[in-house]
């Protein structure tokens, strides 16, 4: 199956995330905390915690820091209680945006998200206003030049739903969220390591933005991503 080019967008976003490495640890610690409290500290029995720990390792978080946060979340130590809230809205050109947050103060968080939308040309929507434009799935993206045939053979055998080849040669594997780990492990065992891998909200369609519109959309996304309570920002803009 062929898909649109997204490799440049991925590299662009990774570069911007690398510039904000300090905030990445804070977000991962929140994810570890929520996952461990919800499903316990046993990695073998808690898939969500395993994914959070994988993120922590990829971000070079020390093992003792990871263990400390799992122990803190599952022990008797007092700490903040985080609530997961998703906000939806529209950006420049009607592009759909979703913001997943973890917060200990929903009044503060909703005010900050609403302010970001209104100040930077977007519109905050109601619950359900854009989520239908995204698919909850596992996603692994391999760099252009990766053998499409090899990826397809291993991925489909491991239970992937689809393999998409983008216009620029990147190969994208899509899975059901519950099958993501098994497919990722099978691909890695075959020597295939994805540049991007995770359970995500993938846009069903994209809206192309150029020039000033693209710059304004990027500014809105940057502001939303920089909010203290933001965990992930999903959108369907091709910049």
C-alpha angles and dihedrals in degrees: 000000000000124000140183123276112271103150095100090050091051094050091046092052093045089053092052091047091051088057088057097046092134093065093046093074092052091054093046092050089054090050092049090049095051094042094049093047092048100043107015132253098281106110093199091059100037115065094180091055091048090056091048091050090049088054090049092052091047088053090052095247109166116252093238090054090052092049092047092055093047091049091047092051095048098037133074096265114124116244144147118299111225125207122204114227130171122208125195134198149130130273134191115332092010093293112166119242132187124186121197112201139181112205144167090202117042093183091060094044098050090048092053093047093047091048092051092052095046096044096048104044102270134114125228111227136201126265109290095017096120108003091094088068091065135065122218104226148132113265132193120178123195125199121259109275095042112130106263092196094053093046091048094048095050097038098049091044089054093051106270117159098217145352116216125194112205126215092257094051099261113141118221125196119200125197141170107268091248092053097048097096095048093049093045092050092048092050093048090048087056091053095258113130118182123226089216123026132165149097105282148158103258119198114241090211134012134222116217116225125185139177117355093358091056091048092049092048091050090051091052091048092048092052092048092047091049094057110115094235097046117115102170137359119205125188142161099224120122103208 
